[in-house]
Amino acid sequence: MPFSALDYRVIDERNLATASLRRRYAPARVYLPRLQLRYRFKGQDASPVLGELSYTFVLTRSGWRVGGQGDARRDDVQIWDDGPIRTRRTGRTLVVHHPGSEPFAARVLEAAERGYAEVAATWNGRWERKVVILVPRDQDEAERLLEVRDMAQIAAISSSSVEYGPGGKVLGNRIVVNTTLLGPATRPALQNVVTHEMTHVATRTIAAAPLFLAE
């Protein structure tokens, strides 16, 4: 991954371990805080992109060790969690995909490069004019990345992470495509979807826009 920064932080120091979790690791002590992943892609993210996860720390004879993951909540899924990744990029577009998806990733990159002019034709507001597009293996992985139950009728979704705490800022934007639907799409259909999602990224600077207006 082309990271320029990557770290994990404790955002809630309380021990969230339940009685059943303590019994699972008994008689060892366990500590389960709330954690946050923070990362930036090189040349793309002005602010860190956030994800939440939980690690169960267990006190062993050798000291504290990670005993499990996801015991407190359903962890946010990242595209690299599902195996090796590859990237294709220009100076303003980054496409992240798995090995074997190179032809489709190239089509997505080309569509994004054409999309900047299409967005500029109708939107002159300020935005970073950069996009990151995630190309999962299939619809199942797309649903895990977005925590969406059913994307059978959804070609792509633009999403953002939100800074922890009151008044949290909207941070790094990502476009996740449904490879199952878009893989066989024609060039005009793929272009329409990519430009549509890029427009969401560009206009996300408008606070609290109603969904019907955003669409």
C-alpha positions in Angstrom: 0.0 0.0 0.0 1.3 3.5 -0.8 1.0 4.8 2.8 2.5 8.1 3.8 1.3 7.5 7.4 -0.2 4.6 9.3 -0.8 4.3 13.0 -3.2 2.9 15.7 -4.5 4.9 18.6 -6.5 4.2 21.7 -9.6 6.4 21.6 -11.4 4.9 24.7 -9.2 3.6 27.5 -12.0 1.9 29.4 -11.8 -1.9 29.5 -14.7 -3.1 27.4 -14.1 -6.8 28.0 -17.4 -8.6 28.9 -17.8 -11.3 31.5 -17.9 -14.0 28.7 -14.7 -12.6 27.2 -12.9 -12.7 30.5 -14.0 -16.3 31.0 -12.6 -17.2 27.6 -9.1 -16.1 28.5 -9.3 -16.9 32.3 -7.2 -17.0 34.4 -5.2 -14.5 32.3 -6.1 -10.8 32.6 -7.6 -9.2 29.5 -7.8 -5.6 28.4 -10.1 -4.5 25.5 -10.0 -0.8 24.6 -11.5 1.0 21.6 -8.9 1.6 18.9 -8.7 3.7 15.8 -6.8 3.1 12.6 -5.4 6.3 11.0 -3.8 6.3 7.6 -3.0 8.4 4.6 -2.3 7.4 1.0 0.7 9.2 -0.4 -0.3 12.1 -2.6 -4.0 11.6 -1.9 -5.1 12.3 1.6 -4.7 15.8 3.2 -6.1 14.4 6.4 -6.0 10.9 7.9 -8.6 8.4 7.0 -10.1 6.6 10.0 -11.3 3.2 10.9 -12.4 1.6 14.1 -11.4 -1.8 15.4 -10.8 -3.7 18.7 -7.9 -5.9 19.8 -8.1 -8.0 22.9 -4.8 -7.7 24.9 -4.0 -10.7 27.1 -1.4 -10.6 29.9 0.9 -13.6 29.4 4.2 -14.7 31.0 6.0 -12.7 28.3 3.9 -9.6 28.8 0.9 -8.2 27.1 0.1 -9.8 23.7 -2.8 -9.5 21.2 -5.1 -12.4 21.8 -7.9 -11.6 19.4 -9.5 -9.1 17.2 -13.1 -7.8 16.8 -14.3 -9.1 20.2 -16.0 -5.8 21.1 -17.6 -4.7 17.9 -17.6 -5.4 14.2 -14.4 -3.9 13.0 -14.2 -1.7 10.0 -12.9 -3.7 7.0 -10.0 -2.4 4.8 -9.4 -3.6 1.2 -6.0 -5.1 2.2 -7.7 -7.3 4.9 -8.9 -9.6 2.1 -5.5 -10.4 0.6 -2.7 -8.9 -1.6 -3.4 -5.7 -3.4 -2.0 -3.8 -6.4 -2.4 -0.1 -7.4 -2.7 1.9 -10.6 -2.3 5.7 -10.3 -1.8 9.0 -12.0 -0.9 12.3 -10.3 -4.5 12.7 -9.1 -6.2 9.2 -9.2 -5.4 6.1 -7.2 -7.1 2.8 -8.0 -6.5 0.0 -5.4 -7.4 -3.5 -6.5 -6.5 -7.2 -6.1 -4.2 -9.2 -8.4 -6.1 -10.4 -11.4 -8.2 -7.3 -11.7 -5.7 -5.3 -13.7 -7.8 -4.9 -16.9 -10.9 -3.6 -15.0 -8.7 -1.4 -12.8 -7.2 0.2 -15.9 -10.7 0.9 -17.3 -11.7 2.5 -14.0 -8.6 4.7 -13.9 -9.3 5.9 -17.5 -12.9 6.7 -16.6 -11.7 8.7 -13.5 -9.3 10.7 -15.6 -12.0 11.6 -18.0 -14.4 12.3 -15.1 -12.5 15.4 -13.8 -13.5 17.4 -16.9 -17.1 16.2 -16.6 -17.3 17.2 -13.0 -15.7 20.6 -13.7 -18.3 21.2 -16.4 -21.1 21.4 -13.8 -19.4 22.0 -10.5 -17.0 24.9 -9.8 -16.9 24.6 -6.1 -13.7 23.9 -4.2 -12.6 20.3 -3.8 -9.2 18.5 -3.8 -9.7 17.2 -7.4 -8.2 13.8 -6.3 -10.0 10.5 -6.0 -9.2 7.1 -4.5 -11.2 4.2 -6.0 -11.3 0.8 -4.4 -11.9 -2.2 -6.6 -13.0 -5.2 -4.5 -13.0 -8.7 -5.9 -16.8 -9.0 -6.0 -20.0 -7.7 -4.6 -19.5 -9.6 -1.3 -16.3 -7.8 -0.6 -17.8 -4.4 -1.6 -20.6 -5.0 1.0 -18.0 -5.8 3.7 -16.0 -2.7 2.9 -19.1 -0.4 3.1 -21.0 -2.4 5.8 -24.0 -2.6 3.3 -26.3 -5.6 3.4 -27.2 -5.8 -0.3 -25.6 -4.0 -3.3 -27.3 -6.1 -5.9 -28.8 -2.9 -7.5 -26.0 -0.5 -6.5 -23.1 0.0 -9.0 -20.8 2.1 -6.6 -20.9 4.1 -3.5 -18.7 7.0 -2.3 -18.0 7.0 1.4 -16.1 9.0 3.9 -14.7 8.5 7.4 -15.7 10.8 10.2 -13.4 12.1 12.9 -14.1 10.6 16.3 -15.9 12.9 18.8 -18.5 15.7 18.7 -18.4 17.8 15.6 -16.2 15.2 13.8 -14.9 16.3 10.4 -15.6 14.4 7.2 -12.2 13.0 6.1 -10.8 11.0 3.2 -13.3 10.1 0.5 -13.3 6.7 -1.1 -15.3 5.4 -4.1 -16.0 1.6 -3.8 -17.2 0.0 -7.0 -19.4 -3.1 -7.3 -17.2 -5.2 -9.5 -19.9 -7.8 -10.0 -22.1 -5.2 -11.7 -19.6 -3.0 -13.3 -17.1 -5.6 -14.6 -19.1 -6.3 -17.8 -20.4 -2.7 -18.1 -19.9 -0.8 -21.4 -17.6 2.2 -21.5 -20.4 4.8 -21.4 -22.1 3.0 -18.4 -18.8 2.7 -16.5 -18.1 6.4 -17.2 -21.5 7.5 -16.0 -21.1 5.7 -12.7 -17.5 6.9 -12.0 -18.4 10.5 -12.9 -21.5 10.3 -10.7 -19.5 9.1 -7.7 -16.7 11.7 -8.3 -19.4 14.4 -8.2 -20.4 13.2 -4.8 -16.8 13.5 -3.7 -16.6 17.0 -5.1 -19.8 18.2 -3.6 -19.3 16.6 -0.2 -18.0 20.0 1.0 -21.7 21.1 1.2 -22.8 20.3 4.8 -26.0 18.4 5.5 -27.3 18.3 2.0 -30.5 16.3 1.7 -30.1 12.9 0.1 -32.5 13.7 -2.8 -30.4 16.9 -3.6 -27.1 15.0 -3.3 -28.4 12.4 -5.8 
